[in-house]
């Protein structure tokens, strides 16, 4: 069995960019993914969790810098800006907002690939939590599959616990609906978002001070959920 290839998500509304960049990425050993707008790109980042993102600033539905700001709320991987905007102020702002590099259009594919390899080398693998995770008055002990609220054990169903544990392992980051569904219910249920809504609602009833105004498990509309810990 071959090893999984490094996934690169390209967010750009120009079809010609995808037409020549996707084959080039594929030939270089990457697994290219495509999004044509900012909103679609944000959903794709949350669902696929790519190894790196190539982001155009001139998107049809929202400014690329706004995509960058929102992505940095839940995505820690490298983001390389690809843009025809060559003003120094644009570059500085994008880098200050969390971009790892900035490539001007028109560009050479060889240069872009080299920059992608460089930012990927600089990206350290995420650490997996080993101790209990504390979120407000809730203590999630992943090692012993135990959840406490204000020191009292909270009785969770297996599915409730699995959803909570998946969120806890990436506490502070948005986990996409599809990722949660596949992890907890399996690949056949990747579109069954109603399952997820029901279980998250039950978790909020058991863990939140006010389930109608959740602060522990937050919803990122159209994308997924975040555990604040």
C-alpha positions in Angstrom: 0.0 0.0 0.0 1.4 3.4 -1.0 1.8 6.2 1.5 -0.8 9.0 1.5 0.3 12.0 -0.6 0.7 15.5 0.8 -2.6 17.3 0.1 -2.4 20.8 -1.3 -5.7 22.9 -1.5 -5.7 25.6 -4.2 -8.3 28.3 -3.6 -8.5 30.4 -6.8 -11.3 31.4 -9.1 -9.3 31.3 -12.3 -9.9 28.0 -14.2 -6.6 28.4 -16.1 -4.7 28.4 -12.7 -6.2 25.0 -11.8 -5.7 23.7 -15.3 -1.9 24.0 -15.2 -1.3 23.9 -11.5 -3.2 20.7 -10.6 -1.1 18.6 -13.1 2.1 20.2 -11.9 1.3 19.5 -8.2 0.3 15.9 -9.1 3.5 15.4 -11.1 5.5 16.7 -8.1 4.0 14.0 -5.9 1.3 16.2 -4.2 -2.5 15.5 -4.0 -4.1 18.7 -5.4 -7.5 19.8 -4.2 -9.6 22.6 -5.8 -11.8 25.4 -4.5 -13.1 28.3 -6.6 -14.3 30.7 -3.9 -13.6 31.9 -0.4 -16.6 30.2 1.3 -16.0 27.0 -0.5 -12.3 27.2 0.4 -13.0 27.6 4.1 -15.3 24.6 4.0 -12.7 22.6 2.2 -10.0 23.5 4.7 -12.3 22.4 7.6 -13.3 19.1 5.9 -10.0 18.0 4.3 -7.5 19.6 6.7 -5.0 19.8 3.9 -1.2 19.8 4.5 -0.9 23.2 2.9 -3.1 25.8 1.2 -2.4 28.0 -1.8 -4.7 31.0 -1.5 -5.5 33.7 -4.1 -6.4 37.2 -2.7 -8.8 38.2 -5.5 -11.8 35.8 -5.0 -15.3 36.4 -6.3 -17.2 36.2 -3.0 -14.8 37.7 -0.4 -11.4 39.1 -0.1 -8.6 36.6 0.3 -7.3 38.3 3.4 -10.7 37.7 5.0 -10.4 34.0 4.1 -6.9 34.0 5.6 -8.2 35.6 8.9 -11.0 33.1 9.2 -8.9 30.1 8.3 -6.3 31.0 11.0 -9.1 30.6 13.6 -9.1 26.9 13.1 -6.3 25.9 10.7 -2.6 25.8 11.7 -1.1 24.5 8.4 1.0 26.5 6.0 -0.8 29.0 3.7 1.0 30.4 0.7 -0.6 33.5 -0.9 -0.8 33.6 -4.7 -1.8 37.0 -6.0 -1.5 39.6 -8.7 -1.4 42.3 -6.0 2.3 43.3 -5.9 2.1 46.2 -3.5 4.5 45.8 -0.5 1.6 46.8 1.9 -0.5 43.9 0.6 2.3 41.5 1.2 3.0 42.8 4.7 -0.6 42.7 5.7 -1.0 39.1 4.4 2.1 37.9 6.3 1.0 39.7 9.4 -2.4 37.9 9.2 -0.7 34.6 9.2 0.4 33.7 5.7 3.6 31.7 5.5 4.7 33.0 2.1 3.6 35.3 -0.8 4.0 34.5 -4.5 3.1 37.1 -7.1 1.2 36.4 -10.3 2.5 35.6 -13.0 4.7 33.0 -11.3 6.9 30.1 -12.2 5.5 26.7 -11.2 9.0 25.6 -10.1 9.3 28.6 -7.7 5.8 27.9 -6.2 6.7 24.2 -5.7 9.9 25.1 -4.0 8.2 27.5 -1.7 5.6 24.9 -0.8 8.3 22.4 0.0 10.0 25.0 2.2 6.9 25.8 4.2 6.0 22.2 4.6 9.5 21.4 6.0 9.0 24.2 8.5 5.7 22.8 9.8 6.0 20.7 12.9 3.6 17.8 13.4 0.8 18.5 15.8 1.1 17.1 19.3 -1.6 14.8 20.6 -2.9 15.7 24.0 -1.9 13.2 26.7 -3.4 14.6 29.9 -7.0 15.6 30.8 -8.4 18.5 28.9 -10.2 21.2 30.9 -13.0 23.3 29.4 -14.6 25.5 32.0 -15.8 23.2 34.7 -15.7 20.2 32.5 -12.7 17.8 32.7 -12.3 15.3 29.8 -10.0 12.4 30.6 -9.3 10.8 27.3 -7.0 8.1 28.8 -9.8 6.7 31.0 -12.8 7.7 28.9 -14.2 9.7 31.7 -15.9 13.1 31.7 -16.4 15.2 34.9 -18.4 18.4 35.4 -17.7 20.3 38.6 -16.1 17.1 39.9 -19.2 14.9 39.2 -19.1 12.1 36.6 -21.2 12.9 33.5 -22.9 9.9 31.9 -22.5 10.0 28.2 -23.6 7.6 25.5 -20.8 6.1 23.4 -21.6 8.4 20.5 -21.7 11.5 22.7 -18.3 10.6 24.2 -16.8 9.9 20.8 -17.9 13.2 19.4 -16.6 15.1 22.5 -13.3 13.2 22.5 -12.8 14.0 18.8 -13.4 17.7 19.5 -11.2 17.5 22.6 -8.2 16.1 20.7 -8.2 19.3 18.6 -9.5 21.7 21.2 -9.7 25.3 20.0 -9.9 24.3 16.4 -13.0 23.9 14.2 -13.6 20.2 13.2 -15.7 19.8 10.0 -19.1 18.1 10.0 -17.8 15.5 7.6 -14.7 14.7 9.6 -16.8 14.2 12.8 -19.3 12.0 11.0 -16.7 9.8 9.4 -14.7 9.5 12.6 -17.7 8.6 14.8 -20.3 7.0 12.4 -18.1 5.8 9.5 -17.7 6.8 5.9 -21.2 5.8 4.9 -22.7 8.6 7.1 -20.5 11.5 5.9 -23.6 13.5 4.8 -25.8 12.6 7.8 -25.4 16.0 9.6 -28.7 15.4 11.5 -27.0 12.7 13.5 -24.3 15.1 14.5 -26.7 17.9 15.4 -28.7 15.6 17.7 -25.6 14.4 19.6 -24.1 17.9 19.9 -27.5 19.1 21.3 -27.4 16.3 23.8 -23.8 17.1 24.8 -24.8 20.8 25.3 -27.7 19.8 27.6 -25.3 17.8 29.8 -22.2 20.0 29.8 -23.3 23.7 29.1 -24.5 26.1 31.8 -27.1 27.2 29.3 -27.6 24.9 26.4 -29.4 27.6 24.4 -26.3 29.8 24.6 -23.4 27.4 24.3 -19.9 28.5 25.2 -18.2 25.2 25.5 -19.1 23.6 22.1 -19.4 26.4 19.6 -20.9 26.2 16.1 -19.0 27.5 13.1 -21.9 28.0 10.7 -21.6 25.8 7.6 -18.3 24.3 8.7 -18.4 22.4 12.0 -17.8 22.7 15.7 -15.1 23.9 18.1 -14.5 22.9 21.7 -13.3 25.8 23.8 -10.7 24.4 26.2 
